[in-house]
Amino acid sequence: MLEITNLNKTFFPGTVNERKALRDINLTLTDGEFVTVIGSNGAGKSTVLNMVGGKLRPDTGAVRIAGKDVTKLPDHSRARFIGRVFQDPMAGTAPNMTIEENMSLALGRGTLRALASGVTKRKREKFVEELRSLELGLENRLKAKVGLLSGGQRQALSLLMATFSGPKILLLDEHTAALDPQRAALVARLTEEIVVRHQLTTLMVTHNMEQALRLGTRLIMMHDGQIILDLDSAQKAKMTVPGLLHEFEKIKGAQLDDRTMLQ
């Protein structure tokens, strides 16, 4: 479903600020695979997501989705088959529009739009059904401005909206990091339920190692622009947070504590 081949990216090449962000990254995700990605700041995690999402282009290498080479396609041309939720709950919704208006826009993502009523009765029925699955009571607040929702409610809504266009790939960029523990746990639970229900191929970046071990079917660790550890489902099930730290030390010959990983 997702194939990343020999990706390289250098920021500010030829200057004193030159930084090698990705070094020959190779990664393949099969249909429905849910991969969590961990690593310290500057490891290249978000850069990989931006390459898949189309925000950045690699210096060399390729990105393929369902066999289609999308390396040179801009992000808006990938919108119909990529859903994304960002760290900032404000980033995925329009605060001055209502819940149903936001959902209507999300439903039409990546398609040509004609002049027509934005929210029809049929759409509204679909929105109520989808919102009910969140168990947050939002199905009774379709006319409420999204800016009035809490951060957790907005992020849950963003997560739901990211699946509306029937994406082939779901990208989650530390989407629980800005939430309090209770709301983060809620969004993490909803994430797992939505990914399973829609059988979404998912790439999730997180600094929370416990979350990375608990969610998903596979875990990769990045450092200095490289993938240094790749655990399948069985290996991940046996792994612990101290074990992850030990693996890093063993592979890189350097010490790393959980505070570093969570920065």
Sequence and secondary structure as in RCSB ss.txt:
>XXXX:A:sequence
MLEITNLNKTFFPGTVNERKALRDINLTLTDGEFVTVIGSNGAGKSTVLNMVGGKLRPDTGAVRIAGKDVTKLPD
HSRARFIGRVFQDPMAGTAPNMTIEENMSLALGRGTLRALASGVTKRKREKFVEELRSLELGLENRLKAKVGLLS
GGQRQALSLLMATFSGPKILLLDEHTAALDPQRAALVARLTEEIVVRHQLTTLMVTHNMEQALRLGTRLIMMHDG
QIILDLDSAQKAKMTVPGLLHEFEKIKGAQLDDRTMLQ
>XXXX:A:secstr
 EEEEEEEEEESTTSTT EEEEEEEEEEE TT EEEEE  TTSSHHHHHHHHHTSS  SEEEEEETTEE TT  H
HHHTTTEEEE SSTTTTS TTSBHHHHHHHHHTTTS   S  SS HHHHHHHHHHHHTTTSSGGG TTSBGGGS 
HHHHHHHHHHHTTTT  SEEEEESTTTTS HHHHHHHHHHHHHHHHHHT EEEEE S HHHHHHSSSEEEEEETT
EEEEEE HHHHHH  HHHHHHHHHHHHSS   HHHHT 
